[in-house]
């Protein structure tokens, strides 16, 4: 199976780091950024464990630019 890079955002919330994929509704957390990403990879692997599950790569932005908006 060919693997593609999926962009992820990481930020700190309280005492934990949150890692969330862009283009997919998938997130995880950890005590460090490395742990959060490792946990996110594990969650993605579990999602794709089912042979029939496919990642909709067309909905994943290739070069996202992160901007801020204010509420």
N, C-alpha and C positions, 0 to 999 in steps of 0.2 A: 504494500500500500504506500503510495506516495504521500508525503506529509508536506503541508504548507504552513508557513508562519502566520499566526493569528495575532494581531496587535492587542495589547492589554494595557489597561491603566492601573497604576498602583498609587494608593494614598493611605495616609495614616488616619485611623479613626479610633479615638481613645488610646488604648494601649496596644492595639493590633493594626497590622497592615492589611488592607483589602486589595485584592487583585481581581479585575473584571475584564472580560473579553469585550472587544468592540465588535459589534455586528452580531453577537450572540448574547442571549440572556444567561450568562454563566459567570459566577463569581465564587471566590474563596477567600480565606484569610489566614494569617499566621503571625507569629511574634516578630518575624523579620521579613524583609521583602523577598529574600530567597525562599523562605518557608511558604510565604503566600503564593509565590509563583509555582513552587513545587506542588502545593495543594491544588492550585488551579489546573496544572497539567494532569494531575491524577483525576480530577473531576471530568476534564475533557476526555481523557482516555476511557473512563467508565461510561461516559455518554456514547462514545463511539465503539464500545465493546460489542454492541449488537451489530451484526453484519449489515442489517438494513438501514442503520442510521448513517446519514451523510450530513456533513457540514455545508450549509448553504454559502459557499465561498463568494457568490455574487453579492451578498449583502455585507461582506466584510470590507471596510474601507482599506485601500492600499497604502495611502500616504496621508493619514488624517492630520489635520492641523488643529491643535487644541487652543481654543480661545476662551475668554471669560465673558459671561453675561451677568448682569446684576439684577437681583429681585428686590 
